């Protein structure tokens, strides 16, 4: 088992009966026997295309890539939080008053009940925030992350937030806001992404439009908008994507793909992987992919 698997098991066993423990152990034994049925994205693609330059990492997989593994809540989510007991580390959580305060350092909130976070929630020294399976959490107040200049990881999955937060002043490398209710429209403030960003994971939201130049960052490596409501890929949504390796657009509602829509990716000399599966495509313009000589998948 991986370290993450052991951590999940430890949290389970703290509050389970002998019968439940037996069931867990049987599940693990079964999984061990049949592990060949399951795979992580980095192993799958590296095994098949490693000789062609594909070299995905665990960070790539956890922030935008599809896997098929028993302990994932779904193929794009992190480990299945239904196997956790509620977690509150790095903060003070009051389930009665439904508040979270005094957060600092590395923050992990799983299955907690609170409606919002503000600039007062997090200490300026906060470096990592992970919030999972908190459906009552629906509001990130403006300027919440404004002073978090050391924040390098922000993961929020399975909550009720609907508005893209401003992270422009952070030092984010990993921004993972998958499986929330986020919508971006022309009426919203088009917050810029920090130049430090390497992974942008927006899967499973309700996005039908992306602001002009928003997908941008000199270090941006993995970008995924899988399973949103996008009806087209516009060249206008791209800025600096010179380091891009993977773009995930699967599970949207795109009906056509033009050569012009892919033109910004010509400057991405490392771009190797475009996932447009499970759309409604009826037309791909001739030569659309020919302009991407490094494309492998």
C-alpha positions in Angstrom: 0.0 0.0 0.0 1.0 3.6 -0.5 1.6 6.0 2.4 -1.8 7.6 1.6 -3.5 4.3 1.7 -2.0 3.5 5.1 -3.1 7.0 6.4 -6.7 6.3 5.3 -6.7 2.9 7.0 -5.3 4.4 10.2 -8.1 6.9 10.3 -10.7 4.2 9.7 -9.4 1.9 12.4 -9.5 4.5 15.1 -13.3 4.5 15.2 -14.4 1.1 13.8 -15.6 -2.2 15.3 -13.9 -5.5 14.9 -16.5 -6.6 12.4 -15.8 -3.4 10.3 -12.1 -3.9 10.6 -12.4 -7.5 9.3 -14.4 -6.1 6.3 -11.7 -3.6 5.6 -8.9 -6.2 5.8 -10.9 -8.4 3.4 -11.3 -5.5 1.0 -7.5 -4.9 1.1 -6.7 -8.5 0.5 -9.1 -8.6 -2.4 -7.7 -5.4 -3.8 -4.2 -6.8 -3.5 -5.1 -9.9 -5.5 -6.8 -8.0 -8.2 -4.7 -4.9 -8.3 -4.0 -5.3 -12.0 -7.5 -4.0 -12.7 -6.5 -0.6 -11.3 -4.0 2.0 -12.3 -2.8 5.5 -11.7 -2.5 7.9 -14.6 1.3 8.4 -14.3 1.9 4.6 -14.4 -0.5 4.1 -17.3 0.8 6.8 -19.6 4.5 6.5 -18.6 4.5 2.7 -19.3 3.0 3.3 -22.8 4.7 6.5 -23.9 7.7 6.9 -21.7 10.0 6.3 -24.7 8.3 9.2 -26.5 9.0 11.7 -23.7 6.0 11.3 -21.5 7.0 11.5 -17.8 4.0 12.2 -15.6 4.3 12.4 -11.8 2.1 11.9 -8.8 1.5 15.6 -8.7 0.3 15.5 -12.3 -2.1 12.7 -11.6 -3.6 14.3 -8.4 -4.1 17.6 -10.1 -5.9 17.0 -13.4 -5.5 13.5 -14.7 -7.8 10.5 -14.9 -7.0 7.4 -12.9 -8.8 4.1 -12.2 -8.1 3.1 -8.7 -10.1 1.5 -5.9 -9.5 4.2 -3.2 -10.5 7.2 -5.4 -13.9 8.7 -4.9 -14.0 9.2 -8.6 -11.4 9.1 -11.3 -10.5 12.8 -11.0 -10.9 13.2 -7.3 -8.3 12.7 -4.5 -8.6 9.7 -2.2 -12.1 8.7 -1.2 -13.0 10.9 1.8 -15.9 8.6 2.7 -13.1 6.4 4.2 -12.0 9.2 6.5 -13.2 10.3 9.8 -13.7 14.1 10.0 -10.4 15.9 10.0 -9.4 19.3 11.3 -5.7 20.0 11.4 -3.9 23.3 11.3 -7.1 25.1 12.4 -9.5 25.3 15.3 -12.9 23.8 14.3 -16.1 24.3 16.3 -18.8 22.0 14.9 -21.5 23.5 17.1 -20.9 27.1 16.1 -20.0 25.9 12.6 -16.9 28.0 12.4 -13.2 27.4 11.4 -10.6 29.8 12.8 -6.9 30.2 13.6 -5.7 28.4 10.5 -1.9 28.3 9.9 0.8 26.3 8.3 -0.7 23.2 6.6 -4.5 23.1 6.8 -6.6 20.0 6.3 -10.4 20.1 6.6 -12.4 17.1 5.8 -16.1 16.6 6.4 -16.4 19.8 8.5 -19.4 22.1 8.7 -18.8 25.8 8.1 -20.4 28.3 5.7 -17.4 30.5 4.6 -13.8 31.5 5.0 -12.5 35.1 5.2 -9.1 36.9 5.4 -9.3 36.4 9.2 -9.5 32.6 8.8 -5.9 32.1 7.7 -2.7 33.2 9.2 -0.3 34.9 6.7 2.1 32.0 7.2 -0.3 29.5 5.8 1.4 27.4 3.1 -1.1 24.7 2.1 -4.9 24.5 2.3 -6.9 21.3 1.6 -10.7 21.3 2.0 -12.6 18.1 1.1 -16.2 17.1 1.3 -17.5 20.1 3.1 -20.9 20.7 1.4 -21.9 23.6 3.7 -18.9 25.6 2.6 -20.3 27.9 0.0 -18.5 31.3 0.2 -14.9 32.5 -0.1 -15.1 36.2 0.9 -13.3 38.6 -1.3 -9.6 39.2 -0.4 -9.5 35.9 1.7 -6.1 34.9 0.1 -4.8 38.4 -0.5 -2.1 38.2 2.2 -1.2 34.5 1.8 2.0 35.2 -0.1 3.5 31.8 1.0 0.5 29.7 -0.1 1.7 27.1 -2.6 -1.2 24.6 -2.5 -4.9 25.2 -2.6 -7.2 22.1 -3.0 -10.9 22.5 -2.5 -13.1 19.6 -3.7 -16.8 18.7 -3.2 -18.0 21.9 -1.6 -20.7 24.4 -2.6 -18.4 27.3 -3.7 -19.6 28.8 -6.9 -17.2 31.8 -7.5 -13.6 31.6 -8.5 -11.4 33.1 -5.7 -8.7 35.7 -6.2 -5.4 33.8 -5.8 -3.3 36.3 -7.8 -1.1 37.4 -4.9 -0.3 33.9 -3.7 2.7 31.7 -4.6 0.4 28.8 -5.8 1.9 25.9 -7.7 -1.2 23.7 -7.3 -4.7 25.0 -7.7 -7.3 22.2 -7.6 -10.9 23.3 -7.4 -12.5 20.2 -8.8 -16.1 19.1 -8.2 -17.5 22.3 -6.8 -20.2 24.6 -8.4 -17.9 27.1 -10.0 -19.2 29.2 -12.9 -17.2 31.9 -14.7 -19.1 34.5 -16.8 -18.2 37.8 -18.5 -19.7 39.6 -15.5 -17.2 38.1 -13.0 -13.9 39.6 -12.1 -11.3 37.9 -14.1 -8.7 37.1 -11.4 -5.3 36.4 -12.8 -3.4 33.3 -11.9 0.0 33.7 -10.2 3.1 33.2 -12.4 4.2 30.4 -10.1 1.3 28.1 -11.0 2.2 24.7 -12.4 -1.1 22.8 -12.1 -4.7 24.1 -12.7 -7.4 21.5 -12.0 -11.0 22.7 -12.5 -12.7 19.4 -13.3 -16.4 18.8 -12.6 -17.6 22.3 -12.2 -20.2 24.2 -14.2 -17.9 26.3 -16.4 -19.2 27.2 -19.9 -16.8 30.2 -20.5 -13.2 31.0 -19.6 -12.0 34.6 -19.5 -9.6 35.9 -22.2 -6.0 35.0 -21.4 -6.9 33.3 -18.2 -5.1 30.0 -18.8 -1.6 31.5 -18.4 1.6 31.0 -16.6 5.2 30.4 -17.7 5.4 27.3 -15.5 1.9 26.0 -16.2 2.3 22.2 -16.9 -1.1 20.5 -16.4 -4.5 22.1 -17.1 -7.8 20.3 -16.9 -11.4 21.5 -17.4 -12.8 18.0 -17.7 -16.5 17.5 -17.2 -17.6 21.1 -17.3 -20.1 22.8 -19.7 -17.7 24.1 -22.4 -19.2 24.2 -25.9 -16.1 25.4 -27.7 -12.3 25.8 -27.3 -11.4 29.4 -28.0 -7.9 30.5 -28.7 -8.7 33.6 -26.6 -8.7 31.8 -23.3 -4.9 31.1 -23.6 -2.1 33.4 -22.5 1.4 32.1 -21.8 1.3 28.4 -22.1 4.9 27.8 -23.1 5.5 25.0 -20.6 2.1 23.2 -21.0 2.3 19.4 -21.3 -1.3 18.3 -20.8 -4.7 19.8 -21.6 -7.8 18.0 -20.4 -11.1 19.0 -22.0 -12.9 15.6 -22.0 -16.5 15.3 -20.9 -17.6 18.7 -22.2 -20.1 19.7 -24.9 -17.8 20.8 -27.7 -19.1 20.0 -31.2 -16.1 21.2 -33.3 -12.4 21.9 -33.1 -10.8 24.4 -35.3 -7.1 24.9 -36.3 -7.2 28.4 -34.9 -8.4 27.3 -31.5 -5.2 25.3 -31.1 -2.8 27.9 -32.4 -1.8 29.2 -28.9 -0.5 25.7 -28.2 2.1 26.0 -31.0 4.3 27.9 -28.6 4.1 25.1 -26.1 7.1 23.2 -27.3 6.5 20.5 -24.6 2.8 20.0 -25.3 2.3 16.2 -25.8 -1.2 15.3 -24.5 -4.6 16.6 -25.5 -7.7 14.8 -24.1 -10.9 15.7 -25.9 -12.7 12.4 -25.4 -16.4 12.2 -24.5 -17.4 15.4 -26.2 -20.0 15.9 -29.0 -17.4 16.4 -31.7 -18.7 16.2 -35.3 -15.9 18.2 -37.0 -12.2 18.6 -36.6 -10.6 21.0 -39.0 -8.0 19.4 -41.3 -4.4 20.2 -40.2 -5.6 21.2 -36.7 -3.1 18.7 -35.1 -0.4 19.0 -37.7 0.7 22.3 -36.2 1.5 20.5 -32.9 4.5 18.4 -33.8 5.2 17.2 -30.3 1.7 15.9 -29.7 1.9 12.3 -28.7 -1.5 11.4 -27.3 
